[in-house]
């Protein structure tokens, strides 16, 4: 992870299911929103890292590179199941529907569909999601939803 003036760049380590020869370790840039401090991911990450820095000192070197660490005792690494539940909670809050049938993988459909609805180019959506062809997005992930229920 590199924190820069305009945002944060993450470099994924290891292989993902869509990785192939000459196509792995993609970087992900998350822009900063300095004018909107409550939703600024750079600010949130900085605060989080500051709050967990003393806990990280007690971890092994291989654990220290992990981003998510519990802020409650015993300050262990956060599991993928916990991160999944956070994603589901965020989606339900965004749609203001506590009973919405959603899982963490739903972001693979919701985020790009919302981006398209808000005017993002199809090329930028395909690049961001690492899809080679438009038909993958259209067939498996493009969703019709009531945009008036989603918070801006």
QUIDA-V524921 format. One record per helix or strand of 2 or more residues. SS is the DSSP state (H for helix, E for strand). FROM is the first residue (numbers start at 1). TO is the last residue. If there is no record, write none. Layout:
ss: [SS	SS]
from: [FROM	FROM]
to: [TO	TO]
This chain:
ss: [E	E	E	H	H	H	H	H	H	H	H]
from: [2	7	27	37	41	61	80	104	122	134	147]
to: [4	11	31	39	56	64	95	117	129	141	149]
